[in-house]
Amino acid sequence: MALHKLGQDPESPDGKSPTVYIDDETDHYILQGWKVTDPARLGQMDIPEHETVIEFPRRMMQFFPEVKGRSGTDA
């Protein structure tokens, strides 16, 4: 698996999260964000045991190639 970092949140206080990656083998996005633990929010979703939920700010959409008008990993 070859992950490529597409962008990191410039507003992150510690500069580590959130981050957008792409997996070259699967062509899937991998998102690093803040773990959602609030029972009220989680209770509104149907989350299978093998999945998790992260919070990801809208401002990070700029790092997706489709939003930039590009395709692939040429971000």
CHARMM-style PDB file with segment names, atoms N, HN, CA, C and O in Angstrom:
ATOM      1  N   MET     1       0.839  -1.169   0.000  1.00  0.00      PROA
ATOM      2  CA  MET     1       0.000   0.000   0.000  1.00  0.00      PROA
ATOM      3  C   MET     1       0.890   1.240   0.000  1.00  0.00      PROA
ATOM      4  O   MET     1       1.786   1.375   0.833  1.00  0.00      PROA
ATOM      5  N   ALA     2       0.632   2.134  -0.937  1.00  0.00      PROA
ATOM      6  HN  ALA     2      -0.096   2.024  -1.614  1.00  0.00      PROA
ATOM      7  CA  ALA     2       1.393   3.378  -1.009  1.00  0.00      PROA
ATOM      8  C   ALA     2       0.452   4.547  -0.762  1.00  0.00      PROA
ATOM      9  O   ALA     2      -0.379   4.880  -1.607  1.00  0.00      PROA
ATOM     10  N   LEU     3       0.592   5.164   0.405  1.00  0.00      PROA
ATOM     11  HN  LEU     3       1.267   4.893   1.091  1.00  0.00      PROA
ATOM     12  CA  LEU     3      -0.215   6.335   0.732  1.00  0.00      PROA
ATOM     13  C   LEU     3       0.531   7.600   0.331  1.00  0.00      PROA
ATOM     14  O   LEU     3       1.746   7.707   0.494  1.00  0.00      PROA
ATOM     15  N   HSD     4      -0.223   8.547  -0.193  1.00  0.00      PROA
ATOM     16  HN  HSD     4      -1.210   8.460  -0.326  1.00  0.00      PROA
ATOM     17  CA  HSD     4       0.330   9.859  -0.519  1.00  0.00      PROA
ATOM     18  C   HSD     4      -0.484  10.926   0.189  1.00  0.00      PROA
ATOM     19  O   HSD     4      -1.710  10.958   0.083  1.00  0.00      PROA
ATOM     20  N   LYS     5       0.208  11.802   0.914  1.00  0.00      PROA
ATOM     21  HN  LYS     5       1.204  11.776   0.999  1.00  0.00      PROA
ATOM     22  CA  LYS     5      -0.464  12.886   1.612  1.00  0.00      PROA
ATOM     23  C   LYS     5      -0.883  13.944   0.593  1.00  0.00      PROA
ATOM     24  O   LYS     5      -0.066  14.444  -0.180  1.00  0.00      PROA
ATOM     25  N   LEU     6      -2.179  14.274   0.609  1.00  0.00      PROA
ATOM     26  HN  LEU     6      -2.843  13.867   1.237  1.00  0.00      PROA
ATOM     27  CA  LEU     6      -2.695  15.294  -0.295  1.00  0.00      PROA
ATOM     28  C   LEU     6      -2.767  16.654   0.366  1.00  0.00      PROA
ATOM     29  O   LEU     6      -2.634  17.678  -0.304  1.00  0.00      PROA
ATOM     30  N   GLY     7      -2.975  16.676   1.674  1.00  0.00      PROA
ATOM     31  HN  GLY     7      -3.082  15.844   2.218  1.00  0.00      PROA
ATOM     32  CA  GLY     7      -3.039  17.959   2.360  1.00  0.00      PROA
ATOM     33  C   GLY     7      -3.267  17.799   3.837  1.00  0.00      PROA
ATOM     34  O   GLY     7      -3.850  16.820   4.302  1.00  0.00      PROA
ATOM     35  N   GLN     8      -2.790  18.792   4.566  1.00  0.00      PROA
ATOM     36  HN  GLN     8      -2.316  19.588   4.188  1.00  0.00      PROA
ATOM     37  CA  GLN     8      -2.897  18.804   6.020  1.00  0.00      PROA
ATOM     38  C   GLN     8      -3.535  20.120   6.433  1.00  0.00      PROA
ATOM     39  O   GLN     8      -3.310  21.149   5.796  1.00  0.00      PROA
ATOM     40  N   ASP     9      -4.321  20.092   7.485  1.00  0.00      PROA
ATOM     41  HN  ASP     9      -4.503  19.256   8.002  1.00  0.00      PROA
ATOM     42  CA  ASP     9      -5.049  21.265   7.935  1.00  0.00      PROA
ATOM     43  C   ASP     9      -4.090  22.376   8.364  1.00  0.00      PROA
ATOM     44  O   ASP     9      -3.376  22.226   9.355  1.00  0.00      PROA
ATOM     45  N   PRO    10      -4.069  23.487   7.628  1.00  0.00      PROA
ATOM     46  CA  PRO    10      -3.183  24.586   7.999  1.00  0.00      PROA
ATOM     47  C   PRO    10      -3.611  25.281   9.286  1.00  0.00      PROA
ATOM     48  O   PRO    10      -2.834  26.039   9.866  1.00  0.00      PROA
ATOM     49  N   GLU    11      -4.849  25.028   9.743  1.00  0.00      PROA
ATOM     50  HN  GLU    11      -5.480  24.412   9.272  1.00  0.00      PROA
ATOM     51  CA  GLU    11      -5.341  25.653  10.971  1.00  0.00      PROA
ATOM     52  C   GLU    11      -5.192  24.756  12.192  1.00  0.00      PROA
ATOM     53  O   GLU    11      -5.619  25.129  13.285  1.00  0.00      PROA
ATOM     54  N   SER    12      -4.599  23.588  12.027  1.00  0.00      PROA
ATOM     55  HN  SER    12      -4.252  23.284  11.140  1.00  0.00      PROA
ATOM     56  CA  SER    12      -4.419  22.663  13.142  1.00  0.00      PROA
ATOM     57  C   SER    12      -3.427  23.255  14.140  1.00  0.00      PROA
ATOM     58  O   SER    12      -2.324  23.652  13.763  1.00  0.00      PROA
ATOM     59  N   PRO    13      -3.819  23.315  15.412  1.00  0.00      PROA
ATOM     60  CA  PRO    13      -2.910  23.903  16.403  1.00  0.00      PROA
ATOM     61  C   PRO    13      -1.600  23.143  16.576  1.00  0.00      PROA
ATOM     62  O   PRO    13      -0.571  23.746  16.880  1.00  0.00      PROA
ATOM     63  N   ASP    14      -1.627  21.823  16.384  1.00  0.00      PROA
ATOM     64  HN  ASP    14      -2.463  21.332  16.137  1.00  0.00      PROA
ATOM     65  CA  ASP    14      -0.393  21.053  16.538  1.00  0.00      PROA
ATOM     66  C   ASP    14       0.173  20.592  15.200  1.00  0.00      PROA
ATOM     67  O   ASP    14       1.215  19.937  15.161  1.00  0.00      PROA
ATOM     68  N   GLY    15      -0.505  20.929  14.102  1.00  0.00      PROA
ATOM     69  HN  GLY    15      -1.352  21.461  14.134  1.00  0.00      PROA
ATOM     70  CA  GLY    15      -0.002  20.629  12.768  1.00  0.00      PROA
ATOM     71  C   GLY    15      -0.029  19.169  12.363  1.00  0.00      PROA
ATOM     72  O   GLY    15       0.674  18.783  11.429  1.00  0.00      PROA
ATOM     73  N   LYS    16      -0.821  18.341  13.040  1.00  0.00      PROA
ATOM     74  HN  LYS    16      -1.392  18.655  13.798  1.00  0.00      PROA
ATOM     75  CA  LYS    16      -0.818  16.913  12.733  1.00  0.00      PROA
ATOM     76  C   LYS    16      -2.141  16.397  12.195  1.00  0.00      PROA
ATOM     77  O   LYS    16      -2.168  15.338  11.568  1.00  0.00      PROA
ATOM     78  N   SER    17      -3.219  17.096  12.415  1.00  0.00      PROA
ATOM     79  HN  SER    17      -3.197  17.956  12.924  1.00  0.00      PROA
ATOM     80  CA  SER    17      -4.521  16.571  12.035  1.00  0.00      PROA
ATOM     81  C   SER    17      -5.478  17.728  11.815  1.00  0.00      PROA
ATOM     82  O   SER    17      -5.336  18.771  12.454  1.00  0.00      PROA
ATOM     83  N   PRO    18      -6.420  17.574  10.951  1.00  0.00      PROA
ATOM     84  CA  PRO    18      -6.724  16.464  10.068  1.00  0.00      PROA
ATOM     85  C   PRO    18      -5.813  16.433   8.851  1.00  0.00      PROA
ATOM     86  O   PRO    18      -5.145  17.415   8.527  1.00  0.00      PROA
ATOM     87  N   THR    19      -5.801  15.286   8.186  1.00  0.00      PROA
ATOM     88  HN  THR    19      -6.343  14.489   8.449  1.00  0.00      PROA
ATOM     89  CA  THR    19      -4.969  15.091   7.005  1.00  0.00      PROA
ATOM     90  C   THR    19      -5.720  14.230   6.003  1.00  0.00      PROA
ATOM     91  O   THR    19      -6.466  13.328   6.385  1.00  0.00      PROA
ATOM     92  N   VAL    20      -5.521  14.511   4.719  1.00  0.00      PROA
ATOM     93  HN  VAL    20      -4.916  15.244   4.409  1.00  0.00      PROA
ATOM     94  CA  VAL    20      -6.120  13.733   3.634  1.00  0.00      PROA
ATOM     95  C   VAL    20      -5.004  12.970   2.925  1.00  0.00      PROA
ATOM     96  O   VAL    20      -3.993  13.553   2.533  1.00  0.00      PROA
ATOM     97  N   TYR    21      -5.196  11.664   2.765  1.00  0.00      PROA
ATOM     98  HN  TYR    21      -6.017  11.190   3.083  1.00  0.00      PROA
ATOM     99  CA  TYR    21      -4.270  10.804   2.035  1.00  0.00      PROA
ATOM    100  C   TYR    21      -5.040  10.122   0.908  1.00  0.00      PROA
ATOM    101  O   TYR    21      -6.269  10.070   0.935  1.00  0.00      PROA
ATOM    102  N   ILE    22      -4.322   9.604  -0.071  1.00  0.00      PROA
ATOM    103  HN  ILE    22      -3.323   9.646  -0.092  1.00  0.00      PROA
ATOM    104  CA  ILE    22      -4.911   8.719  -1.069  1.00  0.00      PROA
ATOM    105  C   ILE    22      -4.070   7.449  -1.125  1.00  0.00      PROA
ATOM    106  O   ILE    22      -2.842   7.497  -1.063  1.00  0.00      PROA
ATOM    107  N   ASP    23      -4.750   6.319  -1.242  1.00  0.00      PROA
ATOM    108  HN  ASP    23      -5.748   6.280  -1.293  1.00  0.00      PROA
ATOM    109  CA  ASP    23      -4.093   5.017  -1.366  1.00  0.00      PROA
ATOM    110  C   ASP    23      -3.994   4.707  -2.856  1.00  0.00      PROA
ATOM    111  O   ASP    23      -5.015   4.536  -3.523  1.00  0.00      PROA
ATOM    112  N   ASP    24      -2.791   4.634  -3.375  1.00  0.00      PROA
ATOM    113  HN  ASP    24      -1.961   4.773  -2.834  1.00  0.00      PROA
ATOM    114  CA  ASP    24      -2.582   4.407  -4.809  1.00  0.00      PROA
ATOM    115  C   ASP    24      -3.114   3.061  -5.290  1.00  0.00      PROA
ATOM    116  O   ASP    24      -3.527   2.939  -6.443  1.00  0.00      PROA
ATOM    117  N   GLU    25      -3.108   2.057  -4.430  1.00  0.00      PROA
ATOM    118  HN  GLU    25      -2.772   2.156  -3.493  1.00  0.00      PROA
ATOM    119  CA  GLU    25      -3.562   0.731  -4.837  1.00  0.00      PROA
ATOM    120  C   GLU    25      -5.076   0.643  -4.957  1.00  0.00      PROA
ATOM    121  O   GLU    25      -5.587   0.020  -5.888  1.00  0.00      PROA
ATOM    122  N   THR    26      -5.796   1.256  -4.030  1.00  0.00      PROA
ATOM    123  HN  THR    26      -5.380   1.761  -3.274  1.00  0.00      PROA
ATOM    124  CA  THR    26      -7.259   1.152  -4.021  1.00  0.00      PROA
ATOM    125  C   THR    26      -7.944   2.376  -4.608  1.00  0.00      PROA
ATOM    126  O   THR    26      -9.131   2.326  -4.931  1.00  0.00      PROA
ATOM    127  N   ASP    27      -7.206   3.479  -4.751  1.00  0.00      PROA
ATOM    128  HN  ASP    27      -6.242   3.519  -4.488  1.00  0.00      PROA
ATOM    129  CA  ASP    27      -7.755   4.757  -5.193  1.00  0.00      PROA
ATOM    130  C   ASP    27      -8.810   5.271  -4.213  1.00  0.00      PROA
ATOM    131  O   ASP    27      -9.745   5.969  -4.604  1.00  0.00      PROA
ATOM    132  N   HSD    28      -8.649   4.915  -2.932  1.00  0.00      PROA
ATOM    133  HN  HSD    28      -7.889   4.348  -2.614  1.00  0.00      PROA
ATOM    134  CA  HSD    28      -9.544   5.376  -1.867  1.00  0.00      PROA
ATOM    135  C   HSD    28      -8.854   6.461  -1.058  1.00  0.00      PROA
ATOM    136  O   HSD    28      -7.630   6.479  -0.921  1.00  0.00      PROA
ATOM    137  N   TYR    29      -9.662   7.356  -0.529  1.00  0.00      PROA
ATOM    138  HN  TYR    29     -10.656   7.341  -0.640  1.00  0.00      PROA
ATOM    139  CA  TYR    29      -9.129   8.362   0.382  1.00  0.00      PROA
ATOM    140  C   TYR    29      -9.025   7.782   1.782  1.00  0.00      PROA
ATOM    141  O   TYR    29      -9.878   7.003   2.208  1.00  0.00      PROA
ATOM    142  N   ILE    30      -7.985   8.161   2.486  1.00  0.00      PROA
ATOM    143  HN  ILE    30      -7.292   8.794   2.140  1.00  0.00      PROA
ATOM    144  CA  ILE    30      -7.792   7.823   3.892  1.00  0.00      PROA
ATOM    145  C   ILE    30      -7.813   9.154   4.637  1.00  0.00      PROA
ATOM    146  O   ILE    30      -7.042  10.062   4.327  1.00  0.00      PROA
ATOM    147  N   LEU    31      -8.703   9.260   5.620  1.00  0.00      PROA
ATOM    148  HN  LEU    31      -9.329   8.522   5.872  1.00  0.00      PROA
ATOM    149  CA  LEU    31      -8.859  10.515   6.338  1.00  0.00      PROA
ATOM    150  C   LEU    31      -8.399  10.375   7.774  1.00  0.00      PROA
ATOM    151  O   LEU    31      -8.793   9.445   8.478  1.00  0.00      PROA
ATOM    152  N   GLN    32      -7.574  11.294   8.197  1.00  0.00      PROA
ATOM    153  HN  GLN    32      -7.255  12.050   7.625  1.00  0.00      PROA
ATOM    154  CA  GLN    32      -7.151  11.373   9.593  1.00  0.00      PROA
ATOM    155  C   GLN    32      -7.874  12.568  10.182  1.00  0.00      PROA
ATOM    156  O   GLN    32      -7.799  13.676   9.651  1.00  0.00      PROA
ATOM    157  N   GLY    33      -8.575  12.339  11.283  1.00  0.00      PROA
ATOM    158  HN  GLY    33      -8.637  11.439  11.714  1.00  0.00      PROA
ATOM    159  CA  GLY    33      -9.328  13.428  11.895  1.00  0.00      PROA
ATOM    160  C   GLY    33      -9.528  13.176  13.375  1.00  0.00      PROA
ATOM    161  O   GLY    33      -8.870  12.324  13.973  1.00  0.00      PROA
ATOM    162  N   TRP    34     -10.439  13.925  13.951  1.00  0.00      PROA
ATOM    163  HN  TRP    34     -10.973  14.617  13.466  1.00  0.00      PROA
ATOM    164  CA  TRP    34     -10.720  13.809  15.378  1.00  0.00      PROA
ATOM    165  C   TRP    34     -11.753  12.719  15.605  1.00  0.00      PROA
ATOM    166  O   TRP    34     -12.801  12.708  14.959  1.00  0.00      PROA
ATOM    167  N   LYS    35     -11.466  11.816  16.508  1.00  0.00      PROA
ATOM    168  HN  LYS    35     -10.615  11.825  17.033  1.00  0.00      PROA
ATOM    169  CA  LYS    35     -12.367  10.703  16.817  1.00  0.00      PROA
ATOM    170  C   LYS    35     -13.664  11.247  17.423  1.00  0.00      PROA
ATOM    171  O   LYS    35     -13.634  12.057  18.350  1.00  0.00      PROA
ATOM    172  N   VAL    36     -14.793  10.796  16.893  1.00  0.00      PROA
ATOM    173  HN  VAL    36     -14.817  10.138  16.140  1.00  0.00      PROA
ATOM    174  CA  VAL    36     -16.097  11.185  17.421  1.00  0.00      PROA
ATOM    175  C   VAL    36     -16.453  10.216  18.544  1.00  0.00      PROA
ATOM    176  O   VAL    36     -16.528   9.006  18.330  1.00  0.00      PROA
ATOM    177  N   THR    37     -16.669  10.751  19.733  1.00  0.00      PROA
ATOM    178  HN  THR    37     -16.608  11.733  19.907  1.00  0.00      PROA
ATOM    179  CA  THR    37     -17.011   9.922  20.883  1.00  0.00      PROA
ATOM    180  C   THR    37     -18.323  10.339  21.533  1.00  0.00      PROA
ATOM    181  O   THR    37     -18.791   9.663  22.449  1.00  0.00      PROA
ATOM    182  N   ASP    38     -18.921  11.424  21.088  1.00  0.00      PROA
ATOM    183  HN  ASP    38     -18.541  11.974  20.345  1.00  0.00      PROA
ATOM    184  CA  ASP    38     -20.158  11.938  21.669  1.00  0.00      PROA
ATOM    185  C   ASP    38     -21.311  10.958  21.405  1.00  0.00      PROA
ATOM    186  O   ASP    38     -21.683  10.753  20.250  1.00  0.00      PROA
ATOM    187  N   PRO    39     -21.876  10.355  22.446  1.00  0.00      PROA
ATOM    188  CA  PRO    39     -22.940   9.366  22.269  1.00  0.00      PROA
ATOM    189  C   PRO    39     -24.162   9.922  21.526  1.00  0.00      PROA
ATOM    190  O   PRO    39     -24.804   9.191  20.771  1.00  0.00      PROA
ATOM    191  N   ALA    40     -24.483  11.173  21.725  1.00  0.00      PROA
ATOM    192  HN  ALA    40     -23.962  11.766  22.339  1.00  0.00      PROA
ATOM    193  CA  ALA    40     -25.646  11.761  21.046  1.00  0.00      PROA
ATOM    194  C   ALA    40     -25.425  11.804  19.531  1.00  0.00      PROA
ATOM    195  O   ALA    40     -26.335  11.504  18.759  1.00  0.00      PROA
ATOM    196  N   ARG    41     -24.237  12.171  19.121  1.00  0.00      PROA
ATOM    197  HN  ARG    41     -23.497  12.415  19.749  1.00  0.00      PROA
ATOM    198  CA  ARG    41     -23.932  12.219  17.688  1.00  0.00      PROA
ATOM    199  C   ARG    41     -23.840  10.815  17.111  1.00  0.00      PROA
ATOM    200  O   ARG    41     -24.390  10.542  16.044  1.00  0.00      PROA
ATOM    201  N   LEU    42     -23.150   9.931  17.807  1.00  0.00      PROA
ATOM    202  HN  LEU    42     -22.703  10.153  18.673  1.00  0.00      PROA
ATOM    203  CA  LEU    42     -22.999   8.559  17.327  1.00  0.00      PROA
ATOM    204  C   LEU    42     -24.345   7.834  17.263  1.00  0.00      PROA
ATOM    205  O   LEU    42     -24.553   6.981  16.401  1.00  0.00      PROA
ATOM    206  N   GLY    43     -25.254   8.175  18.173  1.00  0.00      PROA
ATOM    207  HN  GLY    43     -25.086   8.868  18.873  1.00  0.00      PROA
ATOM    208  CA  GLY    43     -26.567   7.553  18.208  1.00  0.00      PROA
ATOM    209  C   GLY    43     -27.420   7.871  16.991  1.00  0.00      PROA
ATOM    210  O   GLY    43     -28.416   7.191  16.743  1.00  0.00      PROA
ATOM    211  N   GLN    44     -27.051   8.882  16.236  1.00  0.00      PROA
ATOM    212  HN  GLN    44     -26.242   9.434  16.437  1.00  0.00      PROA
ATOM    213  CA  GLN    44     -27.800   9.265  15.047  1.00  0.00      PROA
ATOM    214  C   GLN    44     -27.325   8.524  13.799  1.00  0.00      PROA
ATOM    215  O   GLN    44     -27.871   8.712  12.712  1.00  0.00      PROA
ATOM    216  N   MET    45     -26.303   7.682  13.963  1.00  0.00      PROA
ATOM    217  HN  MET    45     -25.860   7.530  14.846  1.00  0.00      PROA
ATOM    218  CA  MET    45     -25.728   6.956  12.836  1.00  0.00      PROA
ATOM    219  C   MET    45     -25.815   5.453  13.068  1.00  0.00      PROA
ATOM    220  O   MET    45     -25.900   4.992  14.206  1.00  0.00      PROA
ATOM    221  N   ASP    46     -25.792   4.700  11.980  1.00  0.00      PROA
ATOM    222  HN  ASP    46     -25.723   5.075  11.055  1.00  0.00      PROA
ATOM    223  CA  ASP    46     -25.770   3.245  12.049  1.00  0.00      PROA
ATOM    224  C   ASP    46     -24.361   2.797  11.649  1.00  0.00      PROA
ATOM    225  O   ASP    46     -24.079   2.607  10.466  1.00  0.00      PROA
ATOM    226  N   ILE    47     -23.486   2.631  12.634  1.00  0.00      PROA
ATOM    227  HN  ILE    47     -23.716   2.786  13.595  1.00  0.00      PROA
ATOM    228  CA  ILE    47     -22.080   2.357  12.377  1.00  0.00      PROA
ATOM    229  C   ILE    47     -21.783   0.879  12.628  1.00  0.00      PROA
ATOM    230  O   ILE    47     -21.891   0.405  13.759  1.00  0.00      PROA
ATOM    231  N   PRO    48     -21.410   0.154  11.577  1.00  0.00      PROA
ATOM    232  CA  PRO    48     -21.048  -1.256  11.774  1.00  0.00      PROA
ATOM    233  C   PRO    48     -19.830  -1.387  12.692  1.00  0.00      PROA
ATOM    234  O   PRO    48     -19.034  -0.457  12.818  1.00  0.00      PROA
ATOM    235  N   GLU    49     -19.699  -2.518  13.311  1.00  0.00      PROA
ATOM    236  HN  GLU    49     -20.346  -3.273  13.209  1.00  0.00      PROA
ATOM    237  CA  GLU    49     -18.609  -2.775  14.261  1.00  0.00      PROA
ATOM    238  C   GLU    49     -17.229  -2.596  13.634  1.00  0.00      PROA
ATOM    239  O   GLU    49     -16.284  -2.214  14.324  1.00  0.00      PROA
ATOM    240  N   HSD    50     -17.103  -2.866  12.345  1.00  0.00      PROA
ATOM    241  HN  HSD    50     -17.871  -3.176  11.785  1.00  0.00      PROA
ATOM    242  CA  HSD    50     -15.797  -2.794  11.686  1.00  0.00      PROA
ATOM    243  C   HSD    50     -15.476  -1.384  11.152  1.00  0.00      PROA
ATOM    244  O   HSD    50     -14.470  -1.206  10.466  1.00  0.00      PROA
ATOM    245  N   GLU    51     -16.317  -0.387  11.459  1.00  0.00      PROA
ATOM    246  HN  GLU    51     -17.134  -0.532  12.016  1.00  0.00      PROA
ATOM    247  CA  GLU    51     -16.077   0.976  10.989  1.00  0.00      PROA
ATOM    248  C   GLU    51     -15.924   1.930  12.170  1.00  0.00      PROA
ATOM    249  O   GLU    51     -16.225   1.584  13.312  1.00  0.00      PROA
ATOM    250  N   THR    52     -15.451   3.132  11.872  1.00  0.00      PROA
ATOM    251  HN  THR    52     -15.206   3.414  10.944  1.00  0.00      PROA
ATOM    252  CA  THR    52     -15.319   4.177  12.879  1.00  0.00      PROA
ATOM    253  C   THR    52     -15.768   5.488  12.258  1.00  0.00      PROA
ATOM    254  O   THR    52     -16.007   5.567  11.053  1.00  0.00      PROA
ATOM    255  N   VAL    53     -15.880   6.498  13.075  1.00  0.00      PROA
ATOM    256  HN  VAL    53     -15.686   6.434  14.054  1.00  0.00      PROA
ATOM    257  CA  VAL    53     -16.313   7.808  12.611  1.00  0.00      PROA
ATOM    258  C   VAL    53     -15.286   8.840  13.061  1.00  0.00      PROA
ATOM    259  O   VAL    53     -14.855   8.846  14.214  1.00  0.00      PROA
ATOM    260  N   ILE    54     -14.905   9.708  12.133  1.00  0.00      PROA
ATOM    261  HN  ILE    54     -15.256   9.703  11.197  1.00  0.00      PROA
ATOM    262  CA  ILE    54     -14.016  10.815  12.478  1.00  0.00      PROA
ATOM    263  C   ILE    54     -14.700  12.115  12.096  1.00  0.00      PROA
ATOM    264  O   ILE    54     -15.576  12.144  11.232  1.00  0.00      PROA
ATOM    265  N   GLU    55     -14.291  13.177  12.748  1.00  0.00      PROA
ATOM    266  HN  GLU    55     -13.580  13.153  13.450  1.00  0.00      PROA
ATOM    267  CA  GLU    55     -14.773  14.509  12.401  1.00  0.00      PROA
ATOM    268  C   GLU    55     -13.731  15.152  11.498  1.00  0.00      PROA
ATOM    269  O   GLU    55     -12.529  15.079  11.751  1.00  0.00      PROA
ATOM    270  N   PHE    56     -14.217  15.773  10.452  1.00  0.00      PROA
ATOM    271  HN  PHE    56     -15.194  15.832  10.246  1.00  0.00      PROA
ATOM    272  CA  PHE    56     -13.345  16.291   9.416  1.00  0.00      PROA
ATOM    273  C   PHE    56     -13.898  17.637   8.962  1.00  0.00      PROA
ATOM    274  O   PHE    56     -15.020  17.685   8.459  1.00  0.00      PROA
ATOM    275  N   PRO    57     -13.150  18.740   9.121  1.00  0.00      PROA
ATOM    276  CA  PRO    57     -13.699  20.054   8.798  1.00  0.00      PROA
ATOM    277  C   PRO    57     -13.890  20.277   7.294  1.00  0.00      PROA
ATOM    278  O   PRO    57     -13.110  19.798   6.472  1.00  0.00      PROA
ATOM    279  N   ARG    58     -14.928  21.002   6.968  1.00  0.00      PROA
ATOM    280  HN  ARG    58     -15.563  21.392   7.636  1.00  0.00      PROA
ATOM    281  CA  ARG    58     -15.263  21.309   5.580  1.00  0.00      PROA
ATOM    282  C   ARG    58     -14.091  21.971   4.858  1.00  0.00      PROA
ATOM    283  O   ARG    58     -13.903  21.754   3.661  1.00  0.00      PROA
ATOM    284  N   ARG    59     -13.309  22.769   5.566  1.00  0.00      PROA
ATOM    285  HN  ARG    59     -13.462  22.946   6.539  1.00  0.00      PROA
ATOM    286  CA  ARG    59     -12.196  23.489   4.924  1.00  0.00      PROA
ATOM    287  C   ARG    59     -11.162  22.546   4.310  1.00  0.00      PROA
ATOM    288  O   ARG    59     -10.364  22.955   3.467  1.00  0.00      PROA
ATOM    289  N   MET    60     -11.182  21.281   4.740  1.00  0.00      PROA
ATOM    290  HN  MET    60     -11.831  20.949   5.425  1.00  0.00      PROA
ATOM    291  CA  MET    60     -10.226  20.309   4.220  1.00  0.00      PROA
ATOM    292  C   MET    60     -10.616  19.765   2.844  1.00  0.00      PROA
ATOM    293  O   MET    60      -9.805  19.096   2.204  1.00  0.00      PROA
ATOM    294  N   MET    61     -11.822  20.033   2.381  1.00  0.00      PROA
ATOM    295  HN  MET    61     -12.481  20.576   2.902  1.00  0.00      PROA
ATOM    296  CA  MET    61     -12.261  19.555   1.067  1.00  0.00      PROA
ATOM    297  C   MET    61     -11.351  20.075  -0.043  1.00  0.00      PROA
ATOM    298  O   MET    61     -11.263  19.454  -1.103  1.00  0.00      PROA
ATOM    299  N   GLN    62     -10.682  21.185   0.175  1.00  0.00      PROA
ATOM    300  HN  GLN    62     -10.753  21.690   1.035  1.00  0.00      PROA
ATOM    301  CA  GLN    62      -9.795  21.764  -0.837  1.00  0.00      PROA
ATOM    302  C   GLN    62      -8.680  20.816  -1.266  1.00  0.00      PROA
ATOM    303  O   GLN    62      -8.106  20.989  -2.341  1.00  0.00      PROA
ATOM    304  N   PHE    63      -8.366  19.823  -0.447  1.00  0.00      PROA
ATOM    305  HN  PHE    63      -8.832  19.682   0.426  1.00  0.00      PROA
ATOM    306  CA  PHE    63      -7.268  18.921  -0.759  1.00  0.00      PROA
ATOM    307  C   PHE    63      -7.671  17.730  -1.626  1.00  0.00      PROA
ATOM    308  O   PHE    63      -6.803  16.991  -2.091  1.00  0.00      PROA
ATOM    309  N   PHE    64      -8.969  17.529  -1.851  1.00  0.00      PROA
ATOM    310  HN  PHE    64      -9.674  18.128  -1.474  1.00  0.00      PROA
ATOM    311  CA  PHE    64      -9.419  16.459  -2.729  1.00  0.00      PROA
ATOM    312  C   PHE    64      -9.210  16.890  -4.178  1.00  0.00      PROA
ATOM    313  O   PHE    64      -9.644  17.977  -4.561  1.00  0.00      PROA
ATOM    314  N   PRO    65      -8.550  16.056  -4.995  1.00  0.00      PROA
ATOM    315  CA  PRO    65      -8.260  16.431  -6.381  1.00  0.00      PROA
ATOM    316  C   PRO    65      -9.502  16.815  -7.174  1.00  0.00      PROA
ATOM    317  O   PRO    65      -9.432  17.701  -8.026  1.00  0.00      PROA
ATOM    318  N   GLU    66     -10.627  16.175  -6.918  1.00  0.00      PROA
ATOM    319  HN  GLU    66     -10.684  15.455  -6.227  1.00  0.00      PROA
ATOM    320  CA  GLU    66     -11.853  16.489  -7.645  1.00  0.00      PROA
ATOM    321  C   GLU    66     -12.306  17.923  -7.390  1.00  0.00      PROA
ATOM    322  O   GLU    66     -12.889  18.558  -8.269  1.00  0.00      PROA
ATOM    323  N   VAL    67     -12.043  18.425  -6.206  1.00  0.00      PROA
ATOM    324  HN  VAL    67     -11.570  17.909  -5.492  1.00  0.00      PROA
ATOM    325  CA  VAL    67     -12.417  19.794  -5.863  1.00  0.00      PROA
ATOM    326  C   VAL    67     -11.444  20.779  -6.506  1.00  0.00      PROA
ATOM    327  O   VAL    67     -11.827  21.881  -6.899  1.00  0.00      PROA
ATOM    328  N   LYS    68     -10.190  20.370  -6.605  1.00  0.00      PROA
ATOM    329  HN  LYS    68      -9.878  19.475  -6.285  1.00  0.00      PROA
ATOM    330  CA  LYS    68      -9.158  21.203  -7.231  1.00  0.00      PROA
ATOM    331  C   LYS    68      -9.254  21.217  -8.747  1.00  0.00      PROA
ATOM    332  O   LYS    68      -8.564  21.993  -9.409  1.00  0.00      PROA
ATOM    333  N   GLY    69     -10.120  20.349  -9.307  1.00  0.00      PROA
ATOM    334  HN  GLY    69     -10.681  19.719  -8.769  1.00  0.00      PROA
ATOM    335  CA  GLY    69     -10.214  20.254 -10.758  1.00  0.00      PROA
ATOM    336  C   GLY    69      -9.153  19.352 -11.356  1.00  0.00      PROA
ATOM    337  O   GLY    69      -8.817  19.468 -12.535  1.00  0.00      PROA
ATOM    338  N   ARG    70      -8.623  18.448 -10.535  1.00  0.00      PROA
ATOM    339  HN  ARG    70      -8.896  18.354  -9.577  1.00  0.00      PROA
ATOM    340  CA  ARG    70      -7.579  17.513 -10.990  1.00  0.00      PROA
ATOM    341  C   ARG    70      -8.066  16.105 -10.759  1.00  0.00      PROA
ATOM    342  O   ARG    70      -9.091  15.888 -10.113  1.00  0.00      PROA
ATOM    343  N   SER    71      -7.330  15.151 -11.287  1.00  0.00      PROA
ATOM    344  HN  SER    71      -6.497  15.327 -11.811  1.00  0.00      PROA
ATOM    345  CA  SER    71      -7.631  13.748 -11.007  1.00  0.00      PROA
ATOM    346  C   SER    71      -6.352  13.044 -10.612  1.00  0.00      PROA
ATOM    347  O   SER    71      -5.252  13.531 -10.874  1.00  0.00      PROA
ATOM    348  N   GLY    72      -6.505  11.894  -9.983  1.00  0.00      PROA
ATOM    349  HN  GLY    72      -7.398  11.498  -9.771  1.00  0.00      PROA
ATOM    350  CA  GLY    72      -5.324  11.115  -9.600  1.00  0.00      PROA
ATOM    351  C   GLY    72      -4.555  11.759  -8.478  1.00  0.00      PROA
ATOM    352  O   GLY    72      -5.127  12.471  -7.652  1.00  0.00      PROA
ATOM    353  N   THR    73      -3.235  11.509  -8.441  1.00  0.00      PROA
ATOM    354  HN  THR    73      -2.771  10.930  -9.112  1.00  0.00      PROA
ATOM    355  CA  THR    73      -2.383  12.003  -7.368  1.00  0.00      PROA
ATOM    356  C   THR    73      -1.538  13.179  -7.805  1.00  0.00      PROA
ATOM    357  O   THR    73      -0.488  13.437  -7.218  1.00  0.00      PROA
ATOM    358  N   ASP    74      -1.979  13.900  -8.831  1.00  0.00      PROA
ATOM    359  HN  ASP    74      -2.832  13.690  -9.308  1.00  0.00      PROA
ATOM    360  CA  ASP    74      -1.178  15.035  -9.298  1.00  0.00      PROA
ATOM    361  C   ASP    74      -1.469  16.293  -8.499  1.00  0.00      PROA
ATOM    362  O   ASP    74      -1.250  17.408  -8.972  1.00  0.00      PROA
ATOM    363  N   ALA    75      -1.969  16.100  -7.271  1.00  0.00      PROA
ATOM    364  HN  ALA    75      -2.147  15.194  -6.886  1.00  0.00      PROA
ATOM    365  CA  ALA    75      -2.253  17.246  -6.411  1.00  0.00      PROA
ATOM    366  C   ALA    75      -0.970  17.809  -5.979  1.00  0.00      PROA
ATOM    367  OT1 ALA    75      -0.945  18.793  -5.239  1.00  0.00      PROA
TER     368      ALA     75
END
